[in-house]
Amino acid sequence: MRYCILVSHGTFAPGLHNALGMMAGAGREDILSTSLLDGMDVDTFRENFTELVKGIAAEDEILLFADIIGGSPLTNAVSVLEEKGLLPHTVAMGGMSLPLVLGAAFADADTPLAQTAEEIMADARDQIKVFDLGGDTEDDI
């Protein structure tokens, strides 16, 4: 199975998980999330993350999404995955967004993991743009 795991500071990951559920189906067992809440120590986050991934097997694949590269949620999630021997089939990405995780949720599980990561990142980048409001001057806004 291929899992999408969302981690973040604050409630970003669970909130994004909720929004993703509205579009890709709520209650999917292949989409998981947890977060490092304000005031939570890293050991508690690691315990929560360890519990979250306990059912993932060594042959499963993981797309791990985080709010920022180098943040405590991502670095600790990677550390737990390494301890469990799950890193060989994991791709970790920062800059988590709804277009990025939506692409992952609908990606073909038969496509190689690295290729999937490249494709969904390219698609998500294409979603970052200024929305044309249709006005010719600032006075029209």
N, CA, C and O atoms as a GROMACS GRO file, in nm:
protein
  564
    1MET      N    1   0.085  -0.117   0.000
    1MET     CA    2   0.000   0.000   0.000
    1MET      C    3   0.089   0.124   0.000
    1MET      O    4   0.200   0.121   0.053
    2ARG      N    5   0.041   0.231  -0.060
    2ARG     CA    6   0.111   0.359  -0.058
    2ARG      C    7   0.036   0.454   0.036
    2ARG      O    8  -0.084   0.477   0.021
    3TYR      N    9   0.109   0.508   0.132
    3TYR     CA   10   0.052   0.599   0.232
    3TYR      C   11   0.093   0.743   0.204
    3TYR      O   12   0.204   0.770   0.158
    4CYS      N   13   0.003   0.834   0.233
    4CYS     CA   14   0.032   0.978   0.237
    4CYS      C   15   0.024   1.018   0.383
    4CYS      O   16  -0.080   1.005   0.447
    5ILE      N   17   0.136   1.067   0.436
    5ILE     CA   18   0.140   1.108   0.576
    5ILE      C   19   0.170   1.257   0.582
    5ILE      O   20   0.266   1.305   0.522
    6LEU      N   21   0.087   1.330   0.656
    6LEU     CA   22   0.099   1.475   0.670
    6LEU      C   23   0.143   1.507   0.812
    6LEU      O   24   0.081   1.462   0.908
    7VAL      N   25   0.251   1.588   0.825
    7VAL     CA   26   0.298   1.633   0.956
    7VAL      C   27   0.322   1.783   0.951
    7VAL      O   28   0.359   1.838   0.847
    8SER      N   29   0.300   1.848   1.065
    8SER     CA   30   0.317   1.994   1.067
    8SER      C   31   0.331   2.047   1.208
    8SER      O   32   0.315   1.976   1.307
    9HIS      N   33   0.362   2.176   1.213
    9HIS     CA   34   0.350   2.253   1.336
    9HIS      C   35   0.203   2.294   1.349
    9HIS      O   36   0.135   2.314   1.248
   10GLY      N   37   0.156   2.307   1.471
   10GLY     CA   38   0.017   2.352   1.493
   10GLY      C   39  -0.083   2.254   1.435
   10GLY      O   40  -0.058   2.133   1.430
   11THR      N   41  -0.195   2.305   1.391
   11THR     CA   42  -0.303   2.218   1.342
   11THR      C   43  -0.311   2.213   1.190
   11THR      O   44  -0.413   2.172   1.134
   12PHE      N   45  -0.205   2.256   1.123
   12PHE     CA   46  -0.206   2.259   0.977
   12PHE      C   47  -0.229   2.120   0.916
   12PHE      O   48  -0.316   2.106   0.830
   13ALA      N   49  -0.154   2.019   0.958
   13ALA     CA   50  -0.168   1.885   0.898
   13ALA      C   51  -0.308   1.827   0.919
   13ALA      O   52  -0.367   1.780   0.822
   14PRO      N   53  -0.362   1.828   1.041
   14PRO     CA   54  -0.498   1.775   1.056
   14PRO      C   55  -0.602   1.856   0.979
   14PRO      O   56  -0.699   1.800   0.928
   15GLY      N   57  -0.583   1.988   0.970
   15GLY     CA   58  -0.676   2.071   0.894
   15GLY      C   59  -0.670   2.040   0.746
   15GLY      O   60  -0.773   2.032   0.679
   16LEU      N   61  -0.549   2.024   0.695
   16LEU     CA   62  -0.532   1.988   0.554
   16LEU      C   63  -0.588   1.849   0.528
   16LEU      O   64  -0.648   1.824   0.423
   17HIS      N   65  -0.568   1.759   0.621
   17HIS     CA   66  -0.623   1.623   0.612
   17HIS      C   67  -0.775   1.630   0.600
   17HIS      O   68  -0.835   1.558   0.520
   18ASN      N   69  -0.836   1.715   0.679
   18ASN     CA   70  -0.981   1.732   0.674
   18ASN      C   71  -1.026   1.784   0.538
   18ASN      O   72  -1.121   1.732   0.480
   19ALA      N   73  -0.958   1.887   0.487
   19ALA     CA   74  -0.992   1.942   0.356
   19ALA      C   75  -0.971   1.838   0.246
   19ALA      O   76  -1.051   1.827   0.154
   20LEU      N   77  -0.864   1.762   0.257
   20LEU     CA   78  -0.836   1.655   0.161
   20LEU      C   79  -0.948   1.551   0.162
   20LEU      O   80  -0.987   1.501   0.057
   21GLY      N   81  -0.998   1.520   0.281
   21GLY     CA   82  -1.108   1.424   0.293
   21GLY      C   83  -1.233   1.468   0.220
   21GLY      O   84  -1.307   1.385   0.168
   22MET      N   85  -1.256   1.599   0.215
   22MET     CA   86  -1.372   1.651   0.143
   22MET      C   87  -1.362   1.625  -0.007
   22MET      O   88  -1.463   1.610  -0.075
   23MET      N   89  -1.239   1.620  -0.058
   23MET     CA   90  -1.219   1.607  -0.202
   23MET      C   91  -1.180   1.467  -0.246
   23MET      O   92  -1.213   1.424  -0.357
   24ALA      N   93  -1.111   1.395  -0.160
   24ALA     CA   94  -1.058   1.264  -0.198
   24ALA      C   95  -1.125   1.149  -0.122
   24ALA      O   96  -1.093   1.032  -0.144
   25GLY      N   97  -1.216   1.184  -0.033
   25GLY     CA   98  -1.284   1.081   0.044
   25GLY      C   99  -1.237   1.078   0.188
   25GLY      O  100  -1.118   1.061   0.215
   26ALA      N  101  -1.329   1.096   0.279
   26ALA     CA  102  -1.297   1.094   0.422
   26ALA      C  103  -1.276   0.951   0.469
   26ALA      O  104  -1.333   0.857   0.412
   27GLY      N  105  -1.196   0.935   0.571
   27GLY     CA  106  -1.178   0.804   0.632
   27GLY      C  107  -1.087   0.709   0.555
   27GLY      O  108  -1.086   0.589   0.583
   28ARG      N  109  -1.011   0.761   0.460
   28ARG     CA  110  -0.919   0.674   0.385
   28ARG      C  111  -0.806   0.629   0.477
   28ARG      O  112  -0.744   0.710   0.545
   29GLU      N  113  -0.780   0.499   0.479
   29GLU     CA  114  -0.675   0.446   0.566
   29GLU      C  115  -0.535   0.471   0.512
   29GLU      O  116  -0.437   0.447   0.583
   30ASP      N  117  -0.525   0.518   0.389
   30ASP     CA  118  -0.394   0.545   0.330
   30ASP      C  119  -0.349   0.690   0.349
   30ASP      O  120  -0.240   0.727   0.306
   31ILE      N  121  -0.433   0.772   0.412
   31ILE     CA  122  -0.397   0.911   0.439
   31ILE      C  123  -0.399   0.931   0.591
   31ILE      O  124  -0.501   0.912   0.656
   32LEU      N  125  -0.284   0.971   0.645
   32LEU     CA  126  -0.265   0.984   0.790
   32LEU      C  127  -0.208   1.122   0.821
   32LEU      O  128  -0.141   1.182   0.737
   33SER      N  129  -0.235   1.171   0.941
   33SER     CA  130  -0.178   1.301   0.980
   33SER      C  131  -0.160   1.310   1.130
   33SER      O  132  -0.230   1.246   1.209
   34THR      N  133  -0.064   1.393   1.167
   34THR     CA  134  -0.043   1.430   1.307
   34THR      C  135   0.035   1.560   1.309
   34THR      O  136   0.090   1.603   1.208
   35SER      N  137   0.039   1.623   1.425
   35SER     CA  138   0.107   1.752   1.432
   35SER      C  139   0.174   1.773   1.567
   35SER      O  140   0.142   1.710   1.667
   36LEU      N  141   0.268   1.865   1.563
   36LEU     CA  142   0.336   1.911   1.684
   36LEU      C  143   0.262   2.036   1.730
   36LEU      O  144   0.279   2.145   1.674
   37LEU      N  145   0.180   2.018   1.831
   37LEU     CA  146   0.096   2.128   1.879
   37LEU      C  147   0.175   2.224   1.967
   37LEU      O  148   0.279   2.188   2.023
   38ASP      N  149   0.127   2.345   1.979
   38ASP     CA  150   0.188   2.446   2.064
   38ASP      C  151   0.198   2.392   2.206
   38ASP      O  152   0.098   2.350   2.264
   39GLY      N  153   0.317   2.394   2.262
   39GLY     CA  154   0.339   2.346   2.398
   39GLY      C  155   0.369   2.197   2.408
   39GLY      O  156   0.406   2.149   2.515
   40MET      N  157   0.354   2.124   2.298
   40MET     CA  158   0.381   1.979   2.298
   40MET      C  159   0.532   1.958   2.289
   40MET      O  160   0.600   2.025   2.212
   41ASP      N  161   0.584   1.864   2.368
   41ASP     CA  162   0.726   1.834   2.356
   41ASP      C  163   0.747   1.734   2.242
   41ASP      O  164   0.656   1.662   2.201
   42VAL      N  165   0.870   1.732   2.193
   42VAL     CA  166   0.904   1.648   2.078
   42VAL      C  167   0.885   1.500   2.109
   42VAL      O  168   0.847   1.423   2.021
   43ASP      N  169   0.911   1.458   2.233
   43ASP     CA  170   0.892   1.318   2.269
   43ASP      C  171   0.747   1.275   2.252
   43ASP      O  172   0.720   1.164   2.207
   44THR      N  173   0.654   1.361   2.288
   44THR     CA  174   0.512   1.330   2.270
   44THR      C  175   0.478   1.322   2.122
   44THR      O  176   0.404   1.232   2.081
   45PHE      N  177   0.531   1.414   2.042
   45PHE     CA  178   0.509   1.407   1.897
   45PHE      C  179   0.561   1.274   1.842
   45PHE      O  180   0.492   1.209   1.764
   46ARG      N  181   0.682   1.235   1.883
   46ARG     CA  182   0.740   1.109   1.834
   46ARG      C  183   0.653   0.990   1.874
   46ARG      O  184   0.633   0.899   1.793
   47GLU      N  185   0.601   0.990   1.996
   47GLU     CA  186   0.511   0.883   2.040
   47GLU      C  187   0.386   0.879   1.953
   47GLU      O  188   0.342   0.772   1.911
   48ASN      N  189   0.328   0.996   1.927
   48ASN     CA  190   0.208   1.004   1.844
   48ASN      C  191   0.236   0.956   1.702
   48ASN      O  192   0.156   0.883   1.642
   49PHE      N  193   0.351   0.997   1.647
   49PHE     CA  194   0.386   0.956   1.511
   49PHE      C  195   0.413   0.806   1.505
   49PHE      O  196   0.372   0.739   1.410
   50THR      N  197   0.482   0.754   1.605
   50THR     CA  198   0.509   0.610   1.611
   50THR      C  199   0.379   0.531   1.612
   50THR      O  200   0.367   0.430   1.543
   51GLU      N  201   0.283   0.576   1.690
   51GLU     CA  202   0.152   0.511   1.695
   51GLU      C  203   0.082   0.522   1.559
   51GLU      O  204   0.017   0.427   1.515
   52LEU      N  205   0.094   0.635   1.495
   52LEU     CA  206   0.030   0.658   1.365
   52LEU      C  207   0.078   0.561   1.259
   52LEU      O  208  -0.001   0.514   1.177
   53VAL      N  209   0.207   0.530   1.260
   53VAL     CA  210   0.265   0.447   1.153
   53VAL      C  211   0.284   0.301   1.193
   53VAL      O  212   0.348   0.225   1.120
   54LYS      N  213   0.230   0.260   1.306
   54LYS     CA  214   0.255   0.124   1.355
   54LYS      C  215   0.205   0.016   1.260
   54LYS      O  216   0.260  -0.095   1.259
   55GLY      N  217   0.105   0.044   1.180
   55GLY     CA  218   0.051  -0.056   1.088
   55GLY      C  219   0.116  -0.058   0.951
   55GLY      O  220   0.077  -0.138   0.865
   56ILE      N  221   0.214   0.028   0.929
   56ILE     CA  222   0.280   0.033   0.799
   56ILE      C  223   0.391  -0.071   0.794
   56ILE      O  224   0.475  -0.080   0.883
   57ALA      N  225   0.389  -0.151   0.688
   57ALA     CA  226   0.486  -0.260   0.672
   57ALA      C  227   0.607  -0.214   0.590
   57ALA      O  228   0.600  -0.113   0.520
   58ALA      N  229   0.715  -0.288   0.600
   58ALA     CA  230   0.840  -0.253   0.531
   58ALA      C  231   0.823  -0.244   0.380
   58ALA      O  232   0.894  -0.167   0.315
   59GLU      N  233   0.732  -0.321   0.324
   59GLU     CA  234   0.712  -0.318   0.178
   59GLU      C  235   0.620  -0.206   0.132
   59GLU      O  236   0.608  -0.181   0.012
   60ASP      N  237   0.553  -0.138   0.225
   60ASP     CA  238   0.466  -0.027   0.190
   60ASP      C  239   0.549   0.094   0.150
   60ASP      O  240   0.666   0.105   0.184
   61GLU      N  241   0.485   0.185   0.076
   61GLU     CA  242   0.550   0.308   0.033
   61GLU      C  243   0.488   0.427   0.107
   61GLU      O  244   0.371   0.424   0.144
   62ILE      N  245   0.570   0.531   0.128
   62ILE     CA  246   0.524   0.648   0.202
   62ILE      C  247   0.561   0.775   0.128
   62ILE      O  248   0.677   0.795   0.092
   63LEU      N  249   0.463   0.860   0.107
   63LEU     CA  250   0.485   0.998   0.066
   63LEU      C  251   0.463   1.080   0.193
   63LEU      O  252   0.351   1.094   0.240
   64LEU      N  253   0.571   1.134   0.246
   64LEU     CA  254   0.567   1.209   0.372
   64LEU      C  255   0.570   1.358   0.340
   64LEU      O  256   0.664   1.408   0.279
   65PHE      N  257   0.467   1.429   0.382
   65PHE     CA  258   0.453   1.572   0.355
   65PHE      C  259   0.466   1.650   0.485
   65PHE      O  260   0.410   1.611   0.588
   66ALA      N  261   0.539   1.761   0.479
   66ALA     CA  262   0.557   1.846   0.597
   66ALA      C  263   0.540   1.992   0.558
   66ALA      O  264   0.553   2.029   0.441
   67ASP      N  265   0.510   2.073   0.658
   67ASP     CA  266   0.495   2.216   0.631
   67ASP      C  267   0.626   2.278   0.587
   67ASP      O  268   0.629   2.354   0.491
   68ILE      N  269   0.736   2.247   0.656
   68ILE     CA  270   0.866   2.303   0.618
   68ILE      C  271   0.976   2.198   0.631
   68ILE      O  272   0.972   2.111   0.718
   69ILE      N  273   1.073   2.209   0.542
   69ILE     CA  274   1.192   2.123   0.547
   69ILE      C  275   1.274   2.166   0.668
   69ILE      O  276   1.292   2.286   0.693
   70GLY      N  277   1.324   2.071   0.743
   70GLY     CA  278   1.410   2.101   0.857
   70GLY      C  279   1.337   2.128   0.987
   70GLY      O  280   1.400   2.144   1.091
   71GLY      N  281   1.204   2.132   0.983
   71GLY     CA  282   1.127   2.154   1.104
   71GLY      C  283   1.121   2.028   1.190
   71GLY      O  284   1.145   1.918   1.141
   72SER      N  285   1.090   2.046   1.316
   72SER     CA  286   1.084   1.933   1.410
   72SER      C  287   0.986   1.824   1.368
   72SER      O  288   1.019   1.706   1.383
   73PRO      N  289   0.867   1.856   1.315
   73PRO     CA  290   0.777   1.747   1.274
   73PRO      C  291   0.839   1.658   1.167
   73PRO      O  292   0.830   1.535   1.176
   74LEU      N  293   0.901   1.718   1.066
   74LEU     CA  294   0.959   1.638   0.959
   74LEU      C  295   1.082   1.562   1.006
   74LEU      O  296   1.095   1.443   0.978
   75THR      N  297   1.173   1.629   1.076
   75THR     CA  298   1.295   1.561   1.118
   75THR      C  299   1.266   1.446   1.214
   75THR      O  300   1.332   1.342   1.207
   76ASN      N  301   1.171   1.464   1.302
   76ASN     CA  302   1.137   1.356   1.394
   76ASN      C  303   1.059   1.245   1.326
   76ASN      O  304   1.076   1.128   1.360
   77ALA      N  305   0.974   1.279   1.231
   77ALA     CA  306   0.902   1.176   1.155
   77ALA      C  307   1.002   1.090   1.078
   77ALA      O  308   0.990   0.967   1.076
   78VAL      N  309   1.098   1.154   1.013
   78VAL     CA  310   1.200   1.080   0.938
   78VAL      C  311   1.280   0.991   1.032
   78VAL      O  312   1.312   0.877   0.997
   79SER      N  313   1.313   1.041   1.150
   79SER     CA  314   1.387   0.962   1.248
   79SER      C  315   1.309   0.837   1.289
   79SER      O  316   1.366   0.728   1.298
   80VAL      N  317   1.180   0.852   1.315
   80VAL     CA  318   1.097   0.737   1.352
   80VAL      C  319   1.089   0.638   1.236
   80VAL      O  320   1.101   0.517   1.257
   81LEU      N  321   1.070   0.688   1.115
   81LEU     CA  322   1.063   0.599   0.999
   81LEU      C  323   1.194   0.524   0.980
   81LEU      O  324   1.194   0.406   0.942
   82GLU      N  325   1.306   0.592   1.006
   82GLU     CA  326   1.436   0.526   0.996
   82GLU      C  327   1.448   0.414   1.101
   82GLU      O  328   1.493   0.304   1.069
   83GLU      N  329   1.408   0.443   1.224
   83GLU     CA  330   1.412   0.343   1.331
   83GLU      C  331   1.328   0.220   1.296
   83GLU      O  332   1.363   0.108   1.333
   84LYS      N  333   1.217   0.241   1.226
   84LYS     CA  334   1.128   0.132   1.189
   84LYS      C  335   1.168   0.064   1.057
   84LYS      O  336   1.102  -0.030   1.014
   85GLY      N  337   1.276   0.111   0.994
   85GLY     CA  338   1.322   0.053   0.868
   85GLY      C  339   1.234   0.088   0.749
   85GLY      O  340   1.230   0.014   0.651
   86LEU      N  341   1.163   0.201   0.757
   86LEU     CA  342   1.070   0.239   0.651
   86LEU      C  343   1.124   0.344   0.554
   86LEU      O  344   1.054   0.380   0.459
   87LEU      N  345   1.244   0.395   0.576
   87LEU     CA  346   1.297   0.500   0.489
   87LEU      C  347   1.325   0.455   0.345
   87LEU      O  348   1.309   0.537   0.254
   88PRO      N  349   1.366   0.331   0.320
   88PRO     CA  350   1.395   0.294   0.181
   88PRO      C  351   1.278   0.313   0.084
   88PRO      O  352   1.300   0.330  -0.036
   89HIS      N  353   1.156   0.311   0.134
   89HIS     CA  354   1.038   0.327   0.048
   89HIS      C  355   0.962   0.455   0.083
   89HIS      O  356   0.840   0.460   0.077
   90THR      N  357   1.038   0.560   0.121
   90THR     CA  358   0.978   0.687   0.161
   90THR      C  359   1.037   0.802   0.080
   90THR      O  360   1.157   0.806   0.054
   91VAL      N  361   0.950   0.893   0.039
   91VAL     CA  362   0.992   1.022  -0.017
   91VAL      C  363   0.934   1.129   0.074
   91VAL      O  364   0.814   1.130   0.101
   92ALA      N  365   1.019   1.219   0.123
   92ALA     CA  366   0.976   1.326   0.212
   92ALA      C  367   0.980   1.460   0.139
   92ALA      O  368   1.076   1.489   0.067
   93MET      N  369   0.875   1.540   0.157
   93MET     CA  370   0.864   1.669   0.089
   93MET      C  371   0.821   1.777   0.187
   93MET      O  372   0.740   1.753   0.277
   94GLY      N  373   0.874   1.896   0.170
   94GLY     CA  374   0.830   2.012   0.245
   94GLY      C  375   0.742   2.100   0.158
   94GLY      O  376   0.724   2.072   0.039
   95GLY      N  377   0.688   2.205   0.217
   95GLY     CA  378   0.602   2.295   0.142
   95GLY      C  379   0.465   2.237   0.115
   95GLY      O  380   0.403   2.264   0.012
   96MET      N  381   0.418   2.157   0.209
   96MET     CA  382   0.289   2.088   0.195
   96MET      C  383   0.177   2.187   0.161
   96MET      O  384   0.167   2.294   0.220
   97SER      N  385   0.094   2.147   0.064
   97SER     CA  386  -0.020   2.229   0.023
   97SER      C  387  -0.133   2.136  -0.021
   97SER      O  388  -0.110   2.017  -0.046
   98LEU      N  389  -0.252   2.190  -0.031
   98LEU     CA  390  -0.365   2.109  -0.076
   98LEU      C  391  -0.343   2.054  -0.217
   98LEU      O  392  -0.369   1.936  -0.239
   99PRO      N  393  -0.297   2.134  -0.315
   99PRO     CA  394  -0.273   2.075  -0.447
   99PRO      C  395  -0.171   1.961  -0.444
   99PRO      O  396  -0.185   1.863  -0.516
  100LEU      N  397  -0.069   1.974  -0.360
  100LEU     CA  398   0.034   1.870  -0.352
  100LEU      C  399  -0.023   1.740  -0.296
  100LEU      O  400  -0.005   1.634  -0.357
  101VAL      N  401  -0.091   1.747  -0.184
  101VAL     CA  402  -0.142   1.624  -0.123
  101VAL      C  403  -0.262   1.568  -0.200
  101VAL      O  404  -0.286   1.448  -0.200
  102LEU      N  405  -0.338   1.655  -0.265
  102LEU     CA  406  -0.448   1.608  -0.349
  102LEU      C  407  -0.393   1.528  -0.467
  102LEU      O  408  -0.448   1.424  -0.503
  103GLY      N  409  -0.285   1.576  -0.525
  103GLY     CA  410  -0.219   1.500  -0.632
  103GLY      C  411  -0.173   1.364  -0.584
  103GLY      O  412  -0.186   1.265  -0.656
  104ALA      N  413  -0.120   1.359  -0.464
  104ALA     CA  414  -0.074   1.231  -0.408
  104ALA      C  415  -0.192   1.137  -0.382
  104ALA      O  416  -0.182   1.017  -0.406
  105ALA      N  417  -0.301   1.192  -0.333
  105ALA     CA  418  -0.418   1.110  -0.302
  105ALA      C  419  -0.478   1.044  -0.426
  105ALA      O  420  -0.533   0.935  -0.418
  106PHE      N  421  -0.465   1.111  -0.540
  106PHE     CA  422  -0.522   1.057  -0.664
  106PHE      C  423  -0.418   0.993  -0.755
  106PHE      O  424  -0.452   0.948  -0.864
  107ALA      N  425  -0.292   0.989  -0.713
  107ALA     CA  426  -0.185   0.934  -0.796
  107ALA      C  427  -0.202   0.783  -0.814
  107ALA      O  428  -0.253   0.714  -0.726
  108ASP      N  429  -0.158   0.736  -0.927
  108ASP     CA  430  -0.162   0.593  -0.959
  108ASP      C  431  -0.056   0.522  -0.874
  108ASP      O  432   0.063   0.552  -0.885
  109ALA      N  433  -0.098   0.430  -0.791
  109ALA     CA  434  -0.006   0.359  -0.701
  109ALA      C  435   0.092   0.270  -0.777
  109ALA      O  436   0.191   0.225  -0.720
  110ASP      N  437   0.066   0.244  -0.905
  110ASP     CA  438   0.158   0.163  -0.985
  110ASP      C  439   0.272   0.245  -1.043
  110ASP      O  440   0.370   0.189  -1.092
  111THR      N  441   0.261   0.378  -1.038
  111THR     CA  442   0.369   0.465  -1.083
  111THR      C  443   0.479   0.462  -0.977
  111THR      O  444   0.449   0.470  -0.858
  112PRO      N  445   0.606   0.450  -1.018
  112PRO     CA  446   0.714   0.449  -0.919
  112PRO      C  447   0.707   0.570  -0.825
  112PRO      O  448   0.670   0.680  -0.866
  113LEU      N  449   0.743   0.547  -0.700
  113LEU     CA  450   0.730   0.649  -0.596
  113LEU      C  451   0.803   0.779  -0.632
  113LEU      O  452   0.745   0.887  -0.619
  114ALA      N  453   0.927   0.770  -0.677
  114ALA     CA  454   1.004   0.891  -0.710
  114ALA      C  455   0.939   0.966  -0.826
  114ALA      O  456   0.936   1.089  -0.825
  115GLN      N  457   0.888   0.895  -0.924
  115GLN     CA  458   0.820   0.958  -1.037
  115GLN      C  459   0.692   1.027  -0.990
  115GLN      O  460   0.662   1.139  -1.033
  116THR      N  461   0.618   0.961  -0.904
  116THR     CA  462   0.497   1.022  -0.848
  116THR      C  463   0.531   1.152  -0.777
  116THR      O  464   0.462   1.253  -0.795
  117ALA      N  465   0.637   1.151  -0.696
  117ALA     CA  466   0.677   1.271  -0.623
  117ALA      C  467   0.709   1.385  -0.719
  117ALA      O  468   0.665   1.498  -0.698
  118GLU      N  469   0.785   1.356  -0.824
  118GLU     CA  470   0.819   1.460  -0.922
  118GLU      C  471   0.695   1.515  -0.991
  118GLU      O  472   0.682   1.636  -1.010
  119GLU      N  473   0.604   1.427  -1.029
  119GLU     CA  474   0.483   1.469  -1.100
  119GLU      C  475   0.392   1.555  -1.012
  119GLU      O  476   0.341   1.658  -1.057
  120ILE      N  477   0.372   1.513  -0.888
  120ILE     CA  478   0.281   1.590  -0.802
  120ILE      C  479   0.343   1.723  -0.761
  120ILE      O  480   0.272   1.822  -0.743
  121MET      N  481   0.477   1.728  -0.747
  121MET     CA  482   0.542   1.856  -0.716
  121MET      C  483   0.528   1.952  -0.834
  121MET      O  484   0.501   2.070  -0.815
  122ALA      N  485   0.547   1.902  -0.956
  122ALA     CA  486   0.532   1.987  -1.074
  122ALA      C  487   0.389   2.040  -1.086
  122ALA      O  488   0.368   2.158  -1.113
  123ASP      N  489   0.293   1.952  -1.065
  123ASP     CA  490   0.152   1.994  -1.072
  123ASP      C  491   0.119   2.096  -0.963
  123ASP      O  492   0.047   2.192  -0.989
  124ALA      N  493   0.172   2.076  -0.843
  124ALA     CA  494   0.146   2.170  -0.733
  124ALA      C  495   0.210   2.306  -0.761
  124ALA      O  496   0.150   2.410  -0.731
  125ARG      N  497   0.331   2.306  -0.818
  125ARG     CA  498   0.396   2.432  -0.853
  125ARG      C  499   0.311   2.512  -0.951
  125ARG      O  500   0.303   2.635  -0.943
  126ASP      N  501   0.248   2.442  -1.044
  126ASP     CA  502   0.163   2.508  -1.144
  126ASP      C  503   0.042   2.577  -1.080
  126ASP      O  504  -0.017   2.665  -1.142
  127GLN      N  505   0.006   2.538  -0.960
  127GLN     CA  506  -0.109   2.598  -0.891
  127GLN      C  507  -0.073   2.726  -0.817
  127GLN      O  508  -0.161   2.797  -0.769
  128ILE      N  509   0.056   2.756  -0.808
  128ILE     CA  510   0.100   2.878  -0.739
  128ILE      C  511   0.108   2.989  -0.843
  128ILE      O  512   0.200   2.994  -0.924
  129LYS      N  513   0.011   3.078  -0.838
  129LYS     CA  514   0.005   3.188  -0.935
  129LYS      C  515  -0.086   3.297  -0.881
  129LYS      O  516  -0.160   3.277  -0.785
  130VAL      N  517  -0.079   3.409  -0.944
  130VAL     CA  518  -0.168   3.520  -0.912
  130VAL      C  519  -0.300   3.496  -0.984
  130VAL      O  520  -0.302   3.467  -1.104
  131PHE      N  521  -0.408   3.507  -0.911
  131PHE     CA  522  -0.542   3.489  -0.969
  131PHE      C  523  -0.585   3.619  -1.034
  131PHE      O  524  -0.591   3.723  -0.968
  132ASP      N  525  -0.614   3.615  -1.163
  132ASP     CA  526  -0.656   3.734  -1.237
  132ASP      C  527  -0.799   3.768  -1.199
  132ASP      O  528  -0.892   3.691  -1.224
  133LEU      N  529  -0.815   3.883  -1.139
  133LEU     CA  530  -0.948   3.926  -1.095
  133LEU      C  531  -1.027   3.993  -1.206
  133LEU      O  532  -1.141   4.033  -1.185
  134GLY      N  533  -0.966   4.006  -1.324
  134GLY     CA  534  -1.038   4.057  -1.440
  134GLY      C  535  -1.042   4.208  -1.452
  134GLY      O  536  -1.096   4.258  -1.550
  135GLY      N  537  -0.987   4.281  -1.358
  135GLY     CA  538  -0.989   4.427  -1.364
  135GLY      C  539  -0.871   4.481  -1.443
  135GLY      O  540  -0.764   4.420  -1.445
  136ASP      N  541  -0.892   4.597  -1.510
  136ASP     CA  542  -0.784   4.658  -1.587
  136ASP      C  543  -0.699   4.753  -1.503
  136ASP      O  544  -0.582   4.776  -1.533
  137THR      N  545  -0.758   4.808  -1.397
  137THR     CA  546  -0.683   4.901  -1.312
  137THR      C  547  -0.709   4.867  -1.167
  137THR      O  548  -0.799   4.790  -1.134
  138GLU      N  549  -0.630   4.926  -1.082
  138GLU     CA  550  -0.649   4.903  -0.938
  138GLU      C  551  -0.782   4.958  -0.890
  138GLU      O  552  -0.836   4.912  -0.790
  139ASP      N  553  -0.835   5.058  -0.961
  139ASP     CA  554  -0.964   5.117  -0.921
  139ASP      C  555  -1.079   5.018  -0.938
  139ASP      O  556  -1.184   5.033  -0.876
  140ASP      N  557  -1.058   4.915  -1.022
  140ASP     CA  558  -1.164   4.816  -1.045
  140ASP      C  559  -1.176   4.716  -0.932
  140ASP      O  560  -1.275   4.642  -0.925
  141ILE      N  561  -1.079   4.712  -0.844
  141ILE     CA  562  -1.080   4.611  -0.738
  141ILE      C  563  -1.153   4.662  -0.617
  141ILE      O  564  -1.165   4.591  -0.517
   0.00000   0.00000   0.00000
